[in-house]
């Protein structure tokens, strides 16, 4: 019983340590996603001004 408890505590400790790295990664990914979203919105708005967006005449 005590040995299993100890192993659980040890596993929790080992999980806790790389968490900061994961947080950095997710924060970086979120920033990247935000940047991609902004770039996508810019692209969409620029397509509105374009009288013939790419791909439209090819589909017809």
C-alpha positions as CSV (number, residue, x, y, z in Angstrom):
1,X,0.0,0.0,0.0
2,X,2.7,2.5,1.0
3,X,4.9,1.6,-1.9
4,X,2.1,2.2,-4.4
5,X,1.3,5.5,-2.8
6,X,5.0,6.5,-3.1
7,X,5.1,5.6,-6.8
8,X,2.0,7.7,-7.4
9,X,3.6,10.7,-5.7
10,X,6.8,10.1,-7.7
11,X,4.8,10.0,-11.0
12,X,3.0,13.2,-10.0
13,X,6.4,14.9,-9.4
14,X,7.7,13.7,-12.8
15,X,4.5,15.0,-14.5
16,X,4.8,18.3,-12.8
17,X,8.3,19.1,-14.0
18,X,7.8,19.2,-17.8
19,X,4.5,21.1,-17.4
20,X,6.3,24.5,-17.7
21,X,7.7,23.4,-21.0
22,X,4.3,22.3,-22.2
23,X,2.9,25.6,-21.1
24,X,5.5,27.5,-23.1
25,X,4.7,25.3,-26.1
26,X,1.0,25.8,-25.9
27,X,1.5,29.6,-25.4
28,X,3.7,29.7,-28.5
29,X,1.2,27.6,-30.4
30,X,-1.7,29.9,-29.4
31,X,0.4,32.9,-30.5
32,X,1.0,31.2,-33.8
33,X,-2.7,30.4,-34.2
34,X,-3.6,34.0,-33.5
35,X,-1.0,35.1,-36.1
36,X,-2.4,32.7,-38.6
37,X,-5.9,33.9,-37.9
38,X,-4.9,37.5,-38.5
39,X,-3.1,36.5,-41.7
40,X,-6.2,34.6,-42.8
41,X,-8.5,37.5,-42.1
42,X,-6.2,39.8,-44.0
43,X,-6.2,37.4,-46.9
44,X,-10.0,37.2,-46.8
45,X,-10.4,41.0,-46.8
46,X,-7.9,41.3,-49.7
47,X,-9.9,38.7,-51.7
48,X,-13.0,40.8,-51.3
49,X,-11.4,43.7,-53.1
50,X,-10.2,41.3,-55.9
51,X,-12.9,41.3,-58.6
52,X,-12.0,37.7,-59.6
53,X,-10.7,35.7,-56.6
54,X,-8.4,32.8,-57.5
55,X,-10.1,29.5,-58.2
56,X,-13.6,31.0,-59.0
57,X,-13.2,31.0,-62.8
58,X,-11.6,27.6,-62.7
59,X,-14.7,26.0,-61.0
60,X,-17.1,27.4,-63.7
